[in-house]
Structures are given as C-alpha cells and as structure tokens.
Amino acid sequence: MAKPKKQPRPKAETPKGFRDYFGADVTERAAMLNAIAGVYHRYGFDALESSAVETVEALGKFLPDVDRPNDGVFAWQDEDEKWLALRYDLTAPLARVYAQHRNDLPTPYRRYAMGPVWRNEKPGPGRFRQFYQCDADTVGTASMAADAEICAMLADALEEVGIPRGDYVVRVNNRKVLNGIIDKVMDRAFAPDQQEGDPAVIERAMKVGQQRVYEITDDIMRTLDKFDKVGVEGVAELLTDGRKDASGAFIPGLKMPPVAVESLVKFLGAKADDNSQTVANLRNLVEDSPQGEEGVAELEQIADLLAAQGYGHDRIVIDPSVVRGLGYYTGPVFEAELTFEILDEKGRPRQFGSVAGGGRYDDLVARFTGQQVPAVGVSIGVDRLLAALREKGRIGGEAQGPVVVTVMDRDRMADYQAMVGELRQAGIRAEVYLGNPKNFGNQMKYADRRGSPVAIIEGGDEQARGVVQIKDLILGAQIAENATLEEWKERPSQYEVPRDQLVEKVRDILTGQS
Amino acid sequence: MAKPKKQPRPKAETPKGFRDYFGADVTERAAMLNAIAGVYHRYGFDALESSAVETVEALGKFLPDVDRPNDGVFAWQDEDEKWLALRYDLTAPLARVYAQHRNDLPTPYRRYAMGPVWRNEKPGPGRFRQFYQCDADTVGTASMAADAEICAMLADALEEVGIPRGDYVVRVNNRKVLNGIIDKVMDRAFAPDQQEGDPAVIERAMKVGQQRVYEITDDIMRTLDKFDKVGVEGVAELLTDGRKDASGAFIPGLKMPPVAVESLVKFLGAKADDNSQTVANLRNLVEDSPQGEEGVAELEQIADLLAAQGYGHDRIVIDPSVVRGLGYYTGPVFEAELTFEILDEKGRPRQFGSVAGGGRYDDLVARFTGQQVPAVGVSIGVDRLLAALREKGRIGGEAQGPVVVTVMDRDRMADYQAMVGELRQAGIRAEVYLGNPKNFGNQMKYADRRGSPVAIIEGGDEQARGVVQIKDLILGAQIAENATLEEWKERPSQYEVPRDQLVEKVRDILTGQS
C-alpha cells in the first residue's frame, strides 16, 4: 500500500449556508411530515419523490447569455456537457414529472411531495441554502372542487399535527376578483369624460393600450401587499400621494384617481362576518366585469363546497386582504394563518401568522408540451409549522434521552447488556455506558448530557444481594435545584429494587407513577 | 410584462441515471425506514441529518492535479472558488460532523442517518446515481460491547420490518484473525529452512520486508472473497496454480506454498455448529500470533455478550468465510444475510443473500483532527431490503387505491364531497372524481387506474330514494375473470344501501366482511 502524499488537514465544517440537524430536530420534523402525509394519503393524494437533480433545461433556469446558470440554483456540467442542477422547489420538478409521465398518470393527478430543496442564494440568519418543502398539488382539473379539497385538506393537516381548531384559519381570495376590480377602476378612471387622475398615469395607461391593466396591476398589487403593515389608510395614501414610513422616509404614491382608490379600499375591506356576505360584497364591487364575476363565483363555489363538508367560517374565510401570491397565481389563492399570539423579539404580542400558502396556476406543463394544464396546489412552510408546534408545546416537551445503565464492573458487561435488552423489549429506550467506566462521575455526566431520565447502578454489592439501584435523574435535578433538606429526605430520587423488578420500576418512573 | 424570448421546448426527462419514485415506492420505503429508526432510537442512537452538500475538501475527494474533482462525486465551484459536492455516502459526513461538533456530542456518540447519496458513476440497469443509505455508527469507543450492540440492533431491525427469525443470520468475522493467520503463514512459508513456495513470491515478500504481509494480504483477500462463488476447492486452486472459470478462461493462481494454502483453507472452514466451537477452532489456527489471538478474543467477547442477551447461534454466527469488507475494516466485520430462497433470473433457487454489512474502522476522524477515534458501524442496503420484503409479501400486498365517489350530477358536487368527507373521517382513503364527469365509462377507467377497491354511485334516482350504489371493484374484477354466470348471480359485486349506511358498508367491504 503506497503511502498517500501528505496534505494539510481539511477543515471540519459545513459549507456556508448549510447546516446539520441532530436528534429531535430530525425526528420531530419526520413525525410532523409523516402525520401530514397520512392526511394527504386519506384525501387520495399519491406520494411522489422526484430526483433531487434535474437538467437545468427542465428547471427553466438556463440563461443563454451566461456560461454558468447559477442564478439561484446549484448547477454543474455533466460529462456530456449537459448542465444539471439541484431542484430549487418541488413545483418545477412536478411539471417535468407530469409532462414526462402524463400517459401513465391518472387525470387528474393528485400528488404530494416532501423533501429538501436547494437555493444558491446569500445565506443569512435563519436562511439556509438547503431546507424542506412540503407540497400537495392537483394537476389536470379546472374544477373548483379541487381547490376546495385542498383547503379542507390543509385544515385537516394542521389539526392532525396539533394546531387546534380556533387557532388557525384558511383565508381564500381570488386573483380574478382583483383583476375585475382593476378592469372596472381603469374603465371608470380613464374614461374620456372622467379623467380625474394624474395626467402622467393616464398617459402611460392610454399608451400601453391592452397592456395597461397588467402594467398598473403590478404596482397596485405591491401596494395592497402592504395592507398587513400599514392598514387601509396607509394603503390609500400609497395609492395616491404617498406616505412617510416608520423611519420617516417618504414613499411616493401611485397617484391613482380617487374613484380607483375607493374601489380598491372597498375590496380590501369586503370581508364580512360570514362568507356569503363577503361574496355578496365582492359581487357588488365587480358588477359587469366578466372576469371579476367569474372570480366571485369561484369563491362562492369553494365556500359552498367546504360548508357542505362542515368547513365553515370558523375555519375557511373568504378574505380579499390575502394579497400575497396574487401576482403568481391565476385564480383562487389561499393562505393558512395561525391566529394564536406569540411574543416577538421585542416582547410584544403578535399573531403567529402564515404557515402555508397556495393557489391555482395554469402554465405548469405548457413549457414542456405546449398544452395548458390547469393545476392547483399548496405548500406548507415546514420550518414555520415546526416552530409553531414548538410554541404550542406540541413537540419538544418529552424526554428524548435513553435510560443509561452504568458500568460498575467492566467484566460484567454481559449483565448490563442483558438489562438494556430487557428494557428495550419493553419498548423503553435504553443504553449501556460504553465510554471508559473508570470514573463514575463521568458516567453520570454522560447521562446528563444524554438527557437521561433514569440511570441504573449495579455494583458487586447489589449483585450479591440481587438488587439494582435506580436513580430518577429528572426528580433528582428538580430536588437539587429547589428542595430544602427536609423535602429531599422525604422524596428520595433513588430506589433499590430487586433485579427482577427493574423494568417495572423504570416504567413507573417514566410514566410518573413512582 | 415583457414577453420572454421564444426558446425551444425543454425535454421532460430525468437526467441520465436518475429516477422518480411514485406512490407505494415512496411510502413503503418511508415506512420501512421509520420502523428501523424506531429500533435504533430504542438502542439509544440519535438521528443525524447532515447537509447533502459538503466541501470537497471535507469529503476527501479532492485531487490536486485536476481542475474538477469529479471522480465519483457531483461537484461544482462556489462563488468564492470553493469546491462543493453532493455527499457520496453517509460515513464521510459523519466524520466531518463528529470532528466539527465533538465537544458538544456525547462520548461515545451513537447516531443513525438515513437519506439519499449521490454517485457520479456510469449508470446501468438497477444502478442509479441517487439512492438511499441507512447507517448506524458508534463513534468514540473501542469496546466490543459496541460491536455486539450493533449486531443485536441489526437483528432486531430486520425482525421489526418483517423478516422472521430463522430467515436471516448476522455473520461475524474479524480482520485481525485473518491478519494473524497470514502472519503465521508467512513466517512458516518463508522461514529460511522452509522455503517451499514459488521463488518469485518469496523474493517479492523478502524484498518488501515489513510491508510484505500487506502486499500479499490484498491478493489473498481478493481470492478468499471468491469463496462464495468457487467454494473451498476453487479458492485452493486460485491460491496455488490457478483455475479455469465457468467461461473456460484461465485465472492464474497466487503460487502460494502448500502450508499457506492449508492454513487459509482451514480458516475458511473453521465455522462449527456453535460459536464457542468456531472460536476454539480459530484460536488453534492463530496460536502465537498476538494480532490473531486478539481478533479471536474479540469474536468471543461479541458472541458472549450477544448470548447473554439471548442472541444465540440461530441469529449470530461467527463465520470466517465473511470476507467482503475485510480490506476496509480494521477489526470485527459483520454481514446480515437473508437465508430464504428466491428464484434467480433463470428460475433457479438461490438464497436471497446479503442486505447489510458493517464493521470496525479507526481512521474516521483522524483526517480532520489528527487523533485516531475508534468507531464501528453498519449500513443496511435500503433497496435490497425493500426487495426482500416484497419477495416475502411483507409489503406491496394491500390495496393502496382510494374509494372513488363518482360524479353523476355535476351540480351536486357538494353532496359527493360530503361523502368523501365522511369516509375520511372514518379513516378511509377516499376521493371524488374530479375529471370531466360526462362519460361514466371514463370514471370507471379512472377508478381502475387508481387501483380503487370501491366506487360509489349516487344518481338522481338514488338520491330521490335516499340510497347509494356501492361497487366492490376488487370482487368485480375477480368475478369478471373467473366466475360462471351462475356464480356471478349469487355473488353480486354491487350493493344498494341507505345513504346513512355508506361508511359502514364500505368499511365492511374493505375489511372483507361483506
């Protein structure tokens, strides 16, 4: 064996923006995703695990004028000169899979997918270049029943993982309603006899002709998106003359005519105490706009379908203030919001906020096949939902550590192994201390680091008498911290039991019955 | 919105050597890994999910004399010129993680890891460039109790996923025993008064001095590795004068002296009917070789520790013919073999064979820190074990398809949605047909493609009478295939039940009680 050339030692570190997940961070996420998958399965959705690696061509990220397509993706060139890349989401691969396998897939195709995605972006605090996504999509149907189904499924999934009813709401809006309102606003604002707006805006709108609505829609949508932060009045200011933000900086306004502002503000405020009233309010606002009326009818259909299954206004809310994603989706959009309060970094209470979003989009597969295929989907923010479950105390509470059997006599390892064997047979997590057993203090330190609830001790004396010592480490820690000497005496945290009662006693301690 | 430049349509295909996994292929693997994780957790092993992306430096695949380190890994250069790569296994990342976090991890550190790895190799039939690995390792202890524990855990994991006791065996060998035997063989074969071997071999052995054992060990190990295929006699031929293989081609022999061949053949055949006898046989073979005796003592310790926990010769077998991996590992090696028979591609019965392997290795972390850290681990072949479970009928049997509620009247979608809602509440997988409902035949074709066990039909007539039709599609298919007309009449596969008995009747059909 030739000796390898001496090289400097490599650094032991993850690449910048990547991280490792240990213990409960892995298993808690897996358990949550597993519970969600159970719900999705029950709804008839099939699992899909597409390749993590795609051709850059299929991802649609190839820029013909640069050598390396690294705008947002991690990419490299294969032996045969093909550019490959890690997927940056689960939707682009779904499009590729559907186009590739559409003759073998049912129509419509309901699928869910869970797994890591990779972004070649500047990492920051809490922003990693590899993270989990959890998506469900129905491809191949324009029926609003598909949209309704996804809203119901999302509600069920949240409850399944431990968000109680009342602590979440699925809010639903529709891009077509906003389009309809903008149609009408433009018609009225820029009709020859009603030109009350800013001449520059009007001129731009007139010049671009058919495109005018889309040009201005982008600006309007960006503005409405600030509703959460600045409220109705702030939005009205931003639509007209502009406003000062919290830092005192002036944000110029869109110079929209008052009649337009009035409609848009009404749109944002159309939400009523029940969904039928909201639908009626919206119907008034879009009257005579075919697109707008279509959007309202879709919202009504979704609300009716959901109500028939018992998903009422307490869980599903038609809400025109859901603006995020309106630019991306083509019809209904939805957002799951957790309504319980947490404290922000400055200690002020605020709602936990959004943990999932989705909507209808129609150009998924056309890139590959030229055919428009209607689709609707939802994506759960995995890290956000995990954080919410931790906030609610749904995960992270239980003792994860194993029972540790200490080693008092190195030659009696087989006896200690037999103990953990019995404990595991009873379904109890257990391990023998496998470090250097010389120093007993180190064994207890190890048990502490492992988060062990219980330690077992059997030295020569105990063996001779046929007993074992069982230390309740959690109680012991509590006593050490809080108890007076009197109390400590009354509540011992160490028990001596016959060897054959080991499993029983440990189970009692673990279930709090000791 | 500027119109994007027209580009040719991308091809909808996975990159060469990559594939997608659909439905049960995803969920069955997930369920198997979840069951294994449960066992590993009970043994005190902690989950670890390291980043999929590592620096090439940390993976140890960097070749200083080539521009791109693409020997086996997918690699690319980061903005800051660093080479990054996808992990090619789960052991190299464990080394990096342990070196990076060793001050925060318990000693010893027991961890398991499950996930995809990527190999930049030529793909072939059944050989993909992305596949799953499932590893468990204990880092930081030289105690044989760690090795024994991993063997027991492996046995438990196999039983947990559905391989019954008697259908598997964990075979254990030790690199040090073979080294000891080779030591002795060399001493005797090349002692000045006993030079009976081929002069060329002897000359090579003498010239390299201390290195001679290792030089020849590689050749010997490659030869012993053929034991499975060619048997003891074939190995003896290959150690001496060579032999013709099945195709008639001549494989030259190693020209070992007869005394060496005798020892090695005895080594291969040292397995007895119980582990103590095997240990005794091996002890005879390595007498006076300190390394060999150490290896035998280790095997004895492992067997004793396991026997004390009830893992006897029916599950754990000391077996010197386990040679695979001996070159890589430094002490004990183990292999889990499934002993039930399957038919090979030519219809001949053969044992299913190996599904997991592992052993002890000591140079894991030294690359990073300069310190030797003892470690032992096992890796389950995920795809192999899944294939075995399919062979045994443990997975893939159950109906995965959902109950399909057909749409007889497009305007009554809410009623159909209510039906699937009730079914799901009862834990039954169910969906409404969301394609174009015009052609009822298409709905039944869809149900067939979905593998649906049951279809529900409620037209206007049924609604008026307050009933639903329930079609047992599995029974229907059986009848269509096998039954005579008489039988068909006696066993109807369609039932009419009151609407409020829908869930009950479907459940009866699904549990075979109809």
Chai-1 contact restraints between the chains, C-beta under 6 A:
chainA,res_idxA,chainB,res_idxB,connection_type,confidence,min_distance_angstrom,max_distance_angstrom,comment,restraint_id
A,M1,B,Y214,contact,1.0,0.0,6.0,A-B,restraint_1
A,P10,B,E57,contact,1.0,0.0,6.0,A-B,restraint_2
A,P10,B,A58,contact,1.0,0.0,6.0,A-B,restraint_3
A,A12,B,R96,contact,1.0,0.0,6.0,A-B,restraint_4
A,A12,B,A99,contact,1.0,0.0,6.0,A-B,restraint_5
A,A12,B,Q100,contact,1.0,0.0,6.0,A-B,restraint_6
A,A12,B,F368,contact,1.0,0.0,6.0,A-B,restraint_7
A,E13,B,Q100,contact,1.0,0.0,6.0,A-B,restraint_8
A,T14,B,S51,contact,1.0,0.0,6.0,A-B,restraint_9
A,P15,B,V53,contact,1.0,0.0,6.0,A-B,restraint_10
A,P15,B,T55,contact,1.0,0.0,6.0,A-B,restraint_11
A,P15,B,L84,contact,1.0,0.0,6.0,A-B,restraint_12
A,F18,B,S51,contact,1.0,0.0,6.0,A-B,restraint_13
A,F18,B,V53,contact,1.0,0.0,6.0,A-B,restraint_14
A,D20,B,S50,contact,1.0,0.0,6.0,A-B,restraint_15
A,D20,B,V97,contact,1.0,0.0,6.0,A-B,restraint_16
A,Y21,B,E49,contact,1.0,0.0,6.0,A-B,restraint_17
A,F22,B,L48,contact,1.0,0.0,6.0,A-B,restraint_18
A,G23,B,D46,contact,1.0,0.0,6.0,A-B,restraint_19
A,G23,B,A47,contact,1.0,0.0,6.0,A-B,restraint_20
A,V26,B,A47,contact,1.0,0.0,6.0,A-B,restraint_21
A,V26,B,E49,contact,1.0,0.0,6.0,A-B,restraint_22
A,T27,B,A47,contact,1.0,0.0,6.0,A-B,restraint_23
A,R42,B,R424,contact,1.0,0.0,6.0,A-B,restraint_24
A,R42,B,R429,contact,1.0,0.0,6.0,A-B,restraint_25
A,G44,B,P402,contact,1.0,0.0,6.0,A-B,restraint_26
A,G44,B,E431,contact,1.0,0.0,6.0,A-B,restraint_27
A,D46,B,G23,contact,1.0,0.0,6.0,A-B,restraint_28
A,A47,B,G23,contact,1.0,0.0,6.0,A-B,restraint_29
A,A47,B,V26,contact,1.0,0.0,6.0,A-B,restraint_30
A,A47,B,T27,contact,1.0,0.0,6.0,A-B,restraint_31
A,L48,B,F22,contact,1.0,0.0,6.0,A-B,restraint_32
A,E49,B,Y21,contact,1.0,0.0,6.0,A-B,restraint_33
A,E49,B,V26,contact,1.0,0.0,6.0,A-B,restraint_34
A,S50,B,D20,contact,1.0,0.0,6.0,A-B,restraint_35
A,S51,B,T14,contact,1.0,0.0,6.0,A-B,restraint_36
A,S51,B,F18,contact,1.0,0.0,6.0,A-B,restraint_37
A,V53,B,P15,contact,1.0,0.0,6.0,A-B,restraint_38
A,V53,B,F18,contact,1.0,0.0,6.0,A-B,restraint_39
A,T55,B,P15,contact,1.0,0.0,6.0,A-B,restraint_40
A,E57,B,P10,contact,1.0,0.0,6.0,A-B,restraint_41
A,A58,B,P10,contact,1.0,0.0,6.0,A-B,restraint_42
A,W76,B,W76,contact,1.0,0.0,6.0,A-B,restraint_43
A,L84,B,P15,contact,1.0,0.0,6.0,A-B,restraint_44
A,R96,B,A12,contact,1.0,0.0,6.0,A-B,restraint_45
A,V97,B,D20,contact,1.0,0.0,6.0,A-B,restraint_46
A,A99,B,A12,contact,1.0,0.0,6.0,A-B,restraint_47
A,Q100,B,A12,contact,1.0,0.0,6.0,A-B,restraint_48
A,Q100,B,E13,contact,1.0,0.0,6.0,A-B,restraint_49
A,P106,B,Y446,contact,1.0,0.0,6.0,A-B,restraint_50
A,P106,B,R449,contact,1.0,0.0,6.0,A-B,restraint_51
A,P106,B,R450,contact,1.0,0.0,6.0,A-B,restraint_52
A,T107,B,G435,contact,1.0,0.0,6.0,A-B,restraint_53
A,P108,B,L434,contact,1.0,0.0,6.0,A-B,restraint_54
A,P108,B,G435,contact,1.0,0.0,6.0,A-B,restraint_55
A,T141,B,L434,contact,1.0,0.0,6.0,A-B,restraint_56
A,S143,B,L434,contact,1.0,0.0,6.0,A-B,restraint_57
A,A145,B,M413,contact,1.0,0.0,6.0,A-B,restraint_58
A,A145,B,L434,contact,1.0,0.0,6.0,A-B,restraint_59
A,A146,B,L434,contact,1.0,0.0,6.0,A-B,restraint_60
A,Y214,B,M1,contact,1.0,0.0,6.0,A-B,restraint_61
A,D304,B,A414,contact,1.0,0.0,6.0,A-B,restraint_62
A,L305,B,A414,contact,1.0,0.0,6.0,A-B,restraint_63
A,L305,B,Q417,contact,1.0,0.0,6.0,A-B,restraint_64
A,A308,B,A414,contact,1.0,0.0,6.0,A-B,restraint_65
A,A308,B,Q417,contact,1.0,0.0,6.0,A-B,restraint_66
A,A308,B,A418,contact,1.0,0.0,6.0,A-B,restraint_67
A,Q309,B,Q417,contact,1.0,0.0,6.0,A-B,restraint_68
A,Q309,B,A418,contact,1.0,0.0,6.0,A-B,restraint_69
A,Q309,B,G421,contact,1.0,0.0,6.0,A-B,restraint_70
A,F368,B,A12,contact,1.0,0.0,6.0,A-B,restraint_71
A,P402,B,G44,contact,1.0,0.0,6.0,A-B,restraint_72
A,M413,B,A145,contact,1.0,0.0,6.0,A-B,restraint_73
A,A414,B,D304,contact,1.0,0.0,6.0,A-B,restraint_74
A,A414,B,L305,contact,1.0,0.0,6.0,A-B,restraint_75
A,A414,B,A308,contact,1.0,0.0,6.0,A-B,restraint_76
A,Q417,B,L305,contact,1.0,0.0,6.0,A-B,restraint_77
A,Q417,B,A308,contact,1.0,0.0,6.0,A-B,restraint_78
A,Q417,B,Q309,contact,1.0,0.0,6.0,A-B,restraint_79
A,A418,B,A308,contact,1.0,0.0,6.0,A-B,restraint_80
A,A418,B,Q309,contact,1.0,0.0,6.0,A-B,restraint_81
A,G421,B,Q309,contact,1.0,0.0,6.0,A-B,restraint_82
A,R424,B,R42,contact,1.0,0.0,6.0,A-B,restraint_83
A,R429,B,R42,contact,1.0,0.0,6.0,A-B,restraint_84
A,E431,B,G44,contact,1.0,0.0,6.0,A-B,restraint_85
A,L434,B,P108,contact,1.0,0.0,6.0,A-B,restraint_86
A,L434,B,T141,contact,1.0,0.0,6.0,A-B,restraint_87
A,L434,B,S143,contact,1.0,0.0,6.0,A-B,restraint_88
A,L434,B,A145,contact,1.0,0.0,6.0,A-B,restraint_89
A,L434,B,A146,contact,1.0,0.0,6.0,A-B,restraint_90
A,G435,B,T107,contact,1.0,0.0,6.0,A-B,restraint_91
A,G435,B,P108,contact,1.0,0.0,6.0,A-B,restraint_92
A,Y446,B,P106,contact,1.0,0.0,6.0,A-B,restraint_93
A,R449,B,P106,contact,1.0,0.0,6.0,A-B,restraint_94
A,R450,B,P106,contact,1.0,0.0,6.0,A-B,restraint_95
